Amino acid sequence: MERRTIGAASLEVGAVGLGCMPMSWAYSGSRQRGEESLRAVHRALDLGSTLLDTADMYGPFTNELLVGRVLKERRAEAFVSTKVGLLVGEQHIVANGRPGYVRRACDASLRRLQTDVIDLYQLHRADPEVPVEETWGAMADLVRAGKVRALGLCAVGARAGRRAGARLHDGTIRQLERVQQVFPVSAVEAELSVWSPDALDALLPWCTARGVGFLAAMPLGNGYLTGTLTPGEGFEPDDLRARHPRFTAEMMASNQPIVAGLRRVAARHGDGVTPAHVAIAWVLAQGSHVVPVPGTKQERWVTQNASADTLHLTEADLTELATLPTAQGSWD
């Protein structure tokens, strides 16, 4: 697999990463099987998808434990990204950016991951009650202590409550400008896909101008862009898509022209090329510092996603994809 270098620390990873969240959180709980997920992580490393993206809140904690079982055997082959800053309760999620908590959370993640160092430690969300500089300073201390190699920031994704006329990622950029004064940002993680291209407006250019890596979360649109979801089929109650406005039967049907466009481009590239290949290849085409991180818990989808780095879209393909209809439905 192609290798990509991200951030001022020159972190090298496979061009397509692996989002581990679906293995233990947020998607179809009845289909989460530990041994199958372990095979998926091993397969990713076999194929060169070295970036394994997890977080302490996924599970909570069980996702890091699962990844740790693989790292115990294959630590030298993997690039580990995990996150701090969110606590999961019974019915809510709250931010905690207190420096003492950050230090304790890092030590706990290291134990669960069965490693001595985290390659990329990301702030999942800033705590509104703690200046982000204080949280980031505590994270920087972890780098100096040798527990972490580099720091990253996850984008604030809320569309609700924005200032009038503000772009989606303006709040994230303000945070980035502040923490950059404390310690270098090596990577930013944010949603980027054919049907959610908001990061192209300002966030990705900000990263490009500063040599900051960009981890593209949800490049397959939570599975929609694979073309394998049937409108009206429904989701399990614990599946995040059961509550998302874009995944109502009506909105899924309305957005079928986007999937149809991906299918047309895929057909031009021959048998075996899928809408998922095209969706990931589109993300890869947005810059050499961009690394798509599709999430899955199945070995077969890991294999398909990893092979997208061999699909080179033409200018005509990119032009057609740029003119696809805007996705219908809120993403709040």
LUMMAR-868178 format. One record per atom (N, C-alpha, C, CB): residue in three letters; z, x, y. Coordinates in steps of 0.1 Angstrom, whole numbers, plus 5000, padded with zeros to 4 digits. Atoms other than C-alpha are relative to their C-alpha. Glycine has a CB too. Layout:
<nodes>
alaZXY/...
</nodes>
This chain:
<nodes>
met500050084988/met500050005000/met500050095013/met501249915000/glu499949934987/glu499450115036/glu501450015005/glu499149925010/arg498749984994/arg502450255053/arg499949985015/arg500650144997/arg500050024986/arg503450165088/arg501350065006/arg500049855004/thr498949944994/thr505750345112/thr500549915012/thr499650145005/ile499550084990/ile508050145134/ile501250065008/ile500549864994/gly498849954992/gly510450235163/gly500050145003/gly501249964992/ala499849864995/ala511450545181/ala500550094989/ala500950005012/ala499449925010/ala513250665150/ala498950034989/ala501249934993/ser501149975010/ser509850675131/ser500349954986/ser499650145000/leu499650065013/leu510950445103/leu498749964993/leu500949885002/glu501250035008/glu508250425076/glu500349904989/glu499550134994/val499850115010/val507850115055/val498649964995/val500749885007/gly501350065004/gly505149935035/gly499649905009/gly500249944986/ala500550094990/ala502849725055/ala500449864999/ala498550015000/val499550145003/val504049405039/val501450014995/val499049924991/gly498749995005/gly507749355035/gly500449884991/gly501050005012/leu499550115009/leu509849115014/leu501249935007/leu500350054986/gly498950074995/gly512048845030/gly500849944988/gly499649885009/cys499250035012/cys514948795005/cys500849875001/cys500950114997/met499250124997/met516548485021/met499849894990/met499749955014/pro500250115009/pro514848224998/pro500650014987/pro498549974999/met499449985013/met516448384968/met501449944998/met500050154997/ser498650055002/ser519848244976/ser500449915012/ser500950114999/trp499650084989/trp519748035008/trp498849935006/trp500750095010/ala500950084991/ala517847765028/ala498849944993/ala499550105010/tyr501250065007/tyr515147685002/tyr500449954986/tyr498850095000/ser500050055014/ser515347454971/ser501050074991/ser498650024994/gly499049945007/gly518647544957/gly499949994985/gly501349945003/ser500250015015/ser517747414922/ser499150104994/ser499649864997/arg501049905005/arg514947674920/arg500550145002/arg498749975007/gln499549864998/gln517147974928/gln500650054987/gln501050005012/arg499649945013/arg517448184897/arg500150155002/arg499049974989/gly499749864998/gly519048524899/gly499150104993/gly501450034996/glu500849905008/glu517148704872/glu498550005005/glu500149974985/glu501350014995/glu513848574885/glu499950075014/glu499549865002/ser500049944987/ser514748694920/ser500150154999/ser501149955009/leu499949865003/leu515749034907/leu498650064996/leu501050034989/arg501449965004/arg512249064891/arg499150015012/arg499449914989/ala500950004988/ala510648974924/ala500350125009/ala500349875008/val499749884992/val512549254943/val499550124993/val501550015002/his500549885007/his511649504916/his498550015002/his500450004985/arg501450014998/arg508049394918/arg499550055013/arg499449864997/ala500349964987/ala507949434955/ala500150165002/ala501049945010/leu499949865000/leu509149794952/leu498950074992/leu501450054995/asp501149945008/asp506649864925/asp498750005007/asp499849924987/leu501350014993/leu503849754948/leu500050075014/leu499749855002/gly499949934988/gly505049944978/gly500549925012/gly498750055004/ser499450094990/ser506649654997/ser501550055001/ser499949854997/thr498749935000/thr509649875006/thr501049935009/thr499850145004/leu499150064991/leu511149675034/leu500649874994/leu499449975013/leu499350125006/leu513749435019/leu500949955011/leu500950044988/asp499350064989/asp515049195046/asp501049904995/asp499049945009/thr498950095004/thr518449025040/thr500949985012/thr500750064988/ala499050024990/ala521548925060/ala501349964993/ala499649895010/asp498750035007/asp525248885053/asp500249855000/asp501150065008/met499850145000/met524948515062/met499249924989/met499649945014/tyr500850075010/tyr522448435035/tyr500849994988/tyr498750084997/gly499150025011/gly524448275008/gly501249915003/gly500550124994/pro499949874995/pro526648365025/pro500450114990/pro501050005012/phe499749885007/phe526948715011/phe499350024987/phe501550004997/thr500649985013/thr525248644978/thr498650075000/thr499849864993/asn501349934999/asn521848764990/asn500150155001/asn499249955013/glu499849865000/glu523149104998/glu500550054987/glu501150045011/leu499649965014/leu524849114964/leu498850024991/leu501049904995/leu501249995009/leu521549044947/leu499250125003/leu499249875002/val500849884996/val519649304967/val500850134996/val499850005015/gly499349895004/gly522449544960/gly499950044985/gly501549985002/arg500349975015/arg521849514922/arg498850084998/arg500049874992/val501349925001/val518349654927/val500250135007/val498949925007/leu499849884993/leu519449914952/leu500850104992/leu500749985014/lys499249915009/lys521950054927/lys499150084991/lys501049924991/glu500949935009/glu518950154906/glu498950075008/glu499449914990/arg501249964994/arg516250214932/arg500250035015/arg498949914998/arg499749984986/arg517850304965/arg499050085008/arg501450055003/ala500949914994/ala515450584973/ala498749945003/ala499950134992/glu501350064998/glu512450354971/glu500049895010/glu499549954987/ala499950124992/ala513750084994/ala500350045015/ala501049914995/phe499650004986/phe514050035032/phe500849875002/phe498850015010/val499150125000/val517049805037/val500349955014/val501350034993/ser499650064987/ser517349575067/ser500949884997/ser498749955007/thr499150125001/thr520349345070/thr500549975014/thr501250034990/lys499750054987/lys521949155098/lys501549975001/lys499149875003/val498650034997/val525249085115/val500049915012/val500850135002/gly499850084988/gly526548835140/gly500149854999/gly498950035009/leu499950145002/leu526548495124/leu501049974988/leu498649944997/leu499150045010/leu529248325104/leu499749864995/leu501550015005/val500450135005/val528548035081/val501249924995/val499050014988/gly498950095004/gly531047745078/gly499549894991/gly500749945012/glu500450115009/glu530947425058/glu498849925006/glu501249904998/gln501050084993/gln528847235084/gln499450075012/gln500549875003/his500449934987/his528147495111/his499850154998/his501049975011/ile500249854999/ile527047845120/ile500550045014/ile498550044997/val499549954988/val528848035147/val499750155002/val501549975002/ala500349864997/ala528148375164/ala501350075001/ala499150015012/asn498949924998/asn530648655163/asn499550145003/asn501050004988/gly500549874996/gly529748965183/gly501150105004/gly499149995011/arg498949924996/arg533249115187/arg499950144993/arg501349944996/pro500249875006/pro533149495181/pro500850024987/pro500450115010/gly499249985012/gly535949495156/gly499449934988/gly501449955002/tyr500750075011/tyr534149225135/tyr498850074996/tyr499749865005/val501349935003/val530849415137/val500350124990/val499350055012/arg499749895008/arg532549725122/arg500449964986/arg501150085006/arg499550055013/arg534249525094/arg498849954992/arg501149905002/ala501150065007/ala531049335086/ala499050114995/ala499249915010/cys500849905005/cys529049655083/cys500550064987/cys499850115011/asp499449945012/asp531449805058/asp499949904989/asp501550035003/ala500250095011/ala531349485038/ala498649994995/ala500549865005/ser501450005004/ser527549485038/ser499750124992/ser499149995012/leu500249885008/leu527549845026/leu500549984986/leu500650125007/arg499550015014/arg529749754997/arg499249904992/arg501549945001/arg500950105008/arg527649444987/arg498750064997/arg499949885008/leu501349945003/leu524449644990/leu500050124991/leu499350035013/gln499849885008/gln525849934970/gln499350125005/gln499649964986/thr500649894993/thr524650184995/thr500950075010/thr498649965006/asp499249934990/asp526050445019/asp499449985014/asp500050154996/val500650014987/val523650365047/val499049885000/val499350135004/ile500950114998/ile521750065061/ile498850065009/ile500749885007/asp501149944993/asp518250165073/asp499849935014/asp498749984992/leu500250084988/leu517949885099/leu501149895001/leu498649945002/tyr499050094998/tyr520949695112/tyr499749915012/tyr501450075002/gln500550094989/gln519949385132/gln501149915005/gln498849924994/leu499150104994/leu521949165155/leu499349874998/leu500350035015/his500650135003/his521248815142/his499949915012/his500849944988/arg499950084988/arg522348635173/arg501150065009/arg500349854997/ala499049954991/ala524248745204/ala501149895001/ala499450035014/asp498850094998/asp527748595208/asp500149965015/asp501350074995/pro499950044986/pro527848395241/pro501350035006/pro499749855001/glu498749974994/glu531448485245/glu500350155001/glu501149934992/val499949855000/val530948865242/val498850065007/val500250054985/pro501149934994/pro528749075265/pro499250074989/pro500450105011/val500949945011/val525749175243/val500150155000/val498649955001/glu499949854999/glu526249535255/glu501250054991/glu500250045014/glu498949965008/glu529649545238/glu499749994985/glu501249915003/thr500450025014/thr528249415205/thr499150124996/thr499349874997/trp501049895003/trp525349665207/trp500650135000/trp498949995010/gly499349874999/gly527649945216/gly500850034987/gly501050005011/ala499449985013/ala529649885184/ala499050034989/ala500849874996/met501049975010/met526449885164/met499550145002/met498849905002/ala500449864997/ala525450215181/ala501050094994/ala499850025015/asp499049915006/asp528750365170/asp499850014985/asp501449945003/leu500350005014/leu527750275134/leu498950104997/leu499649864995/val501149905002/val524550485138/val500750145001/val498949985011/arg499449874998/arg526650775151/arg500950044989/arg500850005014/ala499149985011/ala529050735122/ala499250034987/ala500949894998/gly500849985012/gly526050765097/gly500049894991/gly500550124993/lys500150125009/lys526450415083/lys498749925002/lys501249915003/val501250074997/val523250285099/val499050105006/val500349895011/arg501049914995/arg519950455107/arg499449965013/arg498950024990/ala500650054988/ala518550235134/ala500449855002/ala498450004998/leu499650134997/leu519149905152/leu498949915004/leu501050015012/gly501050104997/gly517149585156/gly500649885006/gly499249974988/leu499550124994/leu517449255173/leu499149884995/leu500050005016/cys500850125004/cys516448905160/cys499849925012/cys500849934989/ala500350084988/ala514748685186/ala500849875000/ala498549975000/val499450134998/val516448385200/val498949904999/val500849995014/gly501250095002/gly514248105187/gly500149875006/gly499949994985/ala499850144996/ala515647795203/ala499049975012/ala501449975005/arg500850054989/arg513147605224/arg500749915009/arg498749934994/ala499250094992/ala515647355236/ala500950085010/ala500849904991/gly499149944990/gly517647435267/gly499450125008/gly501250054993/arg500549894993/arg515247685281/arg499949975015/arg498650044995/arg500250034985/arg514847725319/arg498649945001/arg500150145008/ala501250064997/ala512047525334/ala498950105002/ala500149905012/gly501149914998/gly508747705330/gly500150134992/gly499850035014/ala499849885007/ala510247975308/ala499250004987/ala501550024997/arg500749985013/arg508348115278/arg501150004989/arg499150125000/leu499050015012/leu509948085243/leu500950134999/leu499249994988/his499249885003/his511048455241/his500550075013/his499150094993/asp499549944988/asp512048515277/asp501550044999/asp499949915012/gly498649975002/gly515748505267/gly500250124991/gly500749884994/thr500049885009/thr515148755239/thr499750135008/thr499149994988/ile500449884993/ile513448995263/ile501150045010/ile498749975008/arg498949964992/arg516348975287/arg501150074993/arg500649875007/gln499049935008/gln518649065259/gln499650144997/gln500349924987/leu500649865003/leu516349355249/leu500250095011/leu498649984996/glu499949914988/glu516349495284/glu501450045002/glu499549925013/arg498649964999/arg520149495284/arg500450104990/arg500949875000/val499549915011/val520749655250/val499350135000/val499949934987/gln500749885000/gln518049905255/gln500650115009/gln498549985005/gln499249914992/gln520250055282/gln501150074993/gln500449935013/val498849955007/val522950115257/val499650094988/val500849884994/phe500549925012/phe521050245226/phe498649944997/phe501049984988/pro501450045002/pro517350235216/pro499949894990/pro499250124996/val500450105010/val515949925199/val498850054992/val499649875008/ser501149955009/ser513850025169/ser499149894995/ser500650074988/ala500850115005/ala512649685158/ala500549865005/ala500050004985/val499750144997/val512549315168/val499549914989/val499449965014/glu500550105011/glu512349035142/glu499849865007/glu501050004988/ala500350144994/ala510748705153/ala498949934992/ala499650015015/glu501050075007/glu508648435139/glu498650035006/glu500349855001/leu501349984996/leu504948505140/leu499049964989/leu499750155005/ser501050055010/ser502148315122/ser498949935007/ser500749914990/val501250074995/val498848145127/val500449875007/val499049974989/trp499750134994/trp500647815135/trp501250025010/trp500349904990/ser498949984991/ser503547975155/ser499850145007/ser501450004993/pro500449884995/pro501948245176/pro500750045014/pro498550005003/asp499449984987/asp504348235206/asp500350145003/asp501349915000/ala499649864997/ala505448595202/ala498950085006/ala500450074987/leu501149934995/leu501948705212/leu500050005016/leu498749944995/asp500050024986/asp502548585248/asp500750115007/asp500649875004/ala499249904992/ala505248835259/ala500850094991/ala500949935009/leu499149925008/leu507548955231/leu499350114993/leu500749914989/leu500849895007/leu504949145210/leu499550105010/leu498949944992/pro500449904990/pro503449305242/pro501250095004/pro499449935012/trp498849924996/trp507049415252/trp500250114989/trp501249915001/cys499849905011/cys507449585218/cys498950105000/cys500149934986/thr501149905000/thr504049745219/thr500150105011/thr498649925001/ala500049914989/ala504549895253/ala501150104998/ala500349925013/arg498849915001/arg507850055242/arg500150074986/arg501249935002/gly500049945014/gly506950165206/gly501049944991/gly500350155002/val499050075009/val509349915191/val499249924989/val500849905009/gly500650075011/gly508449785157/gly500349855000/gly500650054987/phe500050145000/phe507849415151/phe500049954986/phe498949935009/leu499950065014/leu509049235119/leu499649855002/leu501450024994/ala500550144998/ala507048915117/ala500649914989/ala498550004999/ala499450095009/ala509248655101/ala499249874998/ala501449965005/met500750125003/met507848345084/met498550015003/met500549885008/pro501549994997/pro504148465085/pro499249904992/pro499550144996/leu500750105007/leu503348195060/leu500549865004/leu500250024985/gly499650134995/gly504847915081/gly500949924990/gly498849925003/asn499150065010/asn507747845056/asn499249944988/asn500849905007/gly500750045011/gly505147805029/gly498849915003/gly500949934991/tyr501150104997/tyr502847555047/tyr498750075000/tyr500349945014/leu501349934998/leu500147815054/leu499450054987/leu500150115010/thr500649965013/thr499747885017/thr499149894995/thr501150024990/gly500950115005/gly498047545012/gly500549944987/gly498650054999/thr499450055013/thr500347474982/thr500949885002/thr500650114993/leu499050114998/leu502547204998/leu499249875003/leu500950035013/thr500750134999/thr501546844995/thr500849915010/thr500049934986/pro499450094991/pro502246615025/pro500649884993/pro499049955011/gly499450125006/gly504746345015/gly500850034987/gly499149904998/glu499349965013/glu506046534984/glu501550015002/glu499450134995/gly498649994997/gly509346585001/gly500750134996/gly500849894993/phe499349885003/phe511946854998/phe501449974996/phe500150105013/glu498650025004/glu515446894983/glu500850005013/glu500450114990/pro499250014988/pro518246805007/pro500550135006/pro501249914996/asp499549874995/asp519447165010/asp498950095005/asp500850074990/asp501249924995/asp515947285019/asp499949985015/asp498749964992/leu500150014985/leu515647365056/leu498849925005/leu500050145006/arg501250084996/arg512247205057/arg500249854999/arg498850044991/ala499750155000/ala513746865049/ala500449955013/ala501149974989/arg499550044987/arg515146865084/arg499150055012/arg501450055003/his500949944989/his512247035103/his498949905004/his499450134995/pro501050104996/pro509946805124/pro498650044995/pro500049995015/arg501449975004/arg506846995113/arg499849974985/arg499750155003/phe500150025014/phe507546915077/phe500249854996/phe500950084992/thr500150145004/thr507546535079/thr498649984994/thr500249915013/ala501350025006/ala504646385059/ala498949985010/ala500149874991/glu501050024989/glu502946285091/glu499550135006/glu500649905011/met500449874994/met503046625107/met499350094990/met501250075006/met500749925010/met502046805075/met498649964999/met500749994987/ala501350055001/ala499046585073/ala499250035012/ala500049844997/ser500749974988/ser498146635109/ser499650145002/ser500949965012/asn500349854998/asn498247015106/asn499150054988/asn501350075000/gln500949955010/gln495947025076/gln498750085005/gln499549884991/pro501149924995/pro493047145098/pro500350155001/pro499549955013/ile499649864999/ile494947475102/ile499850074986/ile501550025005/val500249955014/val495047525064/val498650004996/val500849914990/ala501450005003/ala491447425062/ala499350125006/ala499349875005/gly500649894994/gly490547695086/gly500350134992/gly500550025014/leu499649885008/leu492447955065/leu499250004987/leu501550004997/arg500850005013/arg490547835034/arg498650045003/arg500049854995/arg501449964996/arg487147875052/arg499950155001/arg499649945013/val500149854999/val487948235061/val500250074986/val501150055010/ala499749945013/ala489348305026/ala498749994991/ala501149934993/ala501250025008/ala486148165010/ala498950115003/ala499449865002/arg501049904997/arg484048415029/arg500350144994/arg499950025015/his499649875006/his485948705013/his500050004985/his501350045005/gly500250005015/gly485248604977/gly501149934992/gly499950144996/asp499150065009/asp487048474947/asp501450075000/asp499550004986/gly498749945001/gly490748534945/gly500750015014/gly499950134994/val499449994987/val491348534983/val500549865004/val499050065010/thr499450134998/thr493748264993/thr500349985015/thr501349994992/pro499550024986/pro494948105026/pro501250095003/pro500349865002/ala498849914997/ala498148305022/ala499550145003/ala500950004987/his500549864997/his496148635021/his499550005014/his498850034990/val500650004986/val494348535053/val501249995010/val499149885002/ala498950024991/ala497648425070/ala500750135002/ala500949894996/ile499349884999/ile499348755063/ile499150115006/ile500550054986/ala500949904994/ala496248965071/ala499849985015/ala498649994993/trp500150034986/trp496048785105/trp501250075007/trp500049855003/val498849944994/val499648905112/val499850155000/val501349964992/leu500349855001/leu498749265101/leu499150045011/leu499550044986/ala501049974990/ala495849255125/ala500550005014/ala498849914999/gln499550014986/gln498149205155/gln500550135005/gln501149905000/gly499649864995/gly499149575157/gly500550084988/gly501149985010/ser499649905011/ser499849885136/ser501550014999/ser499450135003/his498650005001/his503549845143/his500649864996/his500650045014/val499650135005/val503649485130/val500150004985/val499049895006/val499850015014/val505149425096/val500349864996/val501150104995/pro499650145005/pro504949075081/pro501050014989/pro498749924995/val498950005010/val508048985061/val500049864993/val501350035006/pro500050135007/pro507048685039/pro501249994990/pro498749984993/gly498950025009/gly509948535020/gly499649934987/gly501149925007/thr500350065012/thr509748444984/thr501150044989/thr498650034994/lys499149975011/lys511848434952/lys499350024987/lys501149904999/gln500849995012/gln508948454927/gln499150125000/gln499249874999/glu500849875002/glu507248764913/glu498649985003/glu500250054986/arg501450024998/arg503848604914/arg499650005015/arg499549884993/trp500350014986/trp504048534951/trp500250145007/trp500849895007/val499949864995/val505348884958/val498750084998/val501250074993/thr501349925003/thr502249024941/thr498949955009/thr499649974985/gln501050054991/gln499948794961/gln500250055014/gln499949854999/asn499749964986/asn501648864994/asn499750155002/asn501449975004/ala500249854998/ala501549244989/ala498550045000/ala500750074988/ser501449965001/ser497849244981/ser499249965013/ser499349934989/ala500750044987/ala497049095016/ala499750125008/ala500949915008/asp500249894992/asp497149445030/asp498650064998/asp501050114999/thr501349955003/thr493749515014/thr498949915006/thr499850014985/leu500950094994/leu492149215032/leu499850045014/leu500449854998/his500349964986/his490449325064/his499149895006/his499250145000/leu500650114993/leu489549035086/leu498950065010/leu501049915007/thr501049964990/thr486349065107/thr500349945013/thr498649964995/glu499850064986/glu486048995144/glu499749855000/glu499150075010/ala500450155002/ala484348665134/ala501149924994/ala498749994992/asp498850065006/asp487348585112/asp501149975011/asp500550084988/leu498950014990/leu489848655140/leu499649905011/leu500250145006/thr500450104990/thr487848455165/thr500149864995/thr498550035004/glu499850135005/glu487748155142/glu501449964999/glu499349994986/leu498650035002/leu491448175135/leu500649985014/leu500750124993/ala499450024986/ala492148205173/ala499649865005/ala499550115009/thr500450134995/thr490347875178/thr500449884991/thr498550005002/leu499450115008/leu492247675152/leu500849915008/leu500850064988/pro499250094992/pro493947365165/pro501450045001/pro500049864993/thr498549974998/thr497447405179/thr500849914991/thr500449975015/ala499250075010/ala500047305154/ala500749885007/ala501150094995/gln499450134995/gln501346945159/gln501450004996/gln499249884995/gly498650025003/gly505046865160/gly500950115005/gly500150004985/ser499049914994/ser508147025175/ser500450104989/ser501249925005/trp499549905009/trp509547335159/trp501550025002/trp499350145001/asp498649994997/asp513147275171/asp500849954988/asp500449925013/
</nodes>
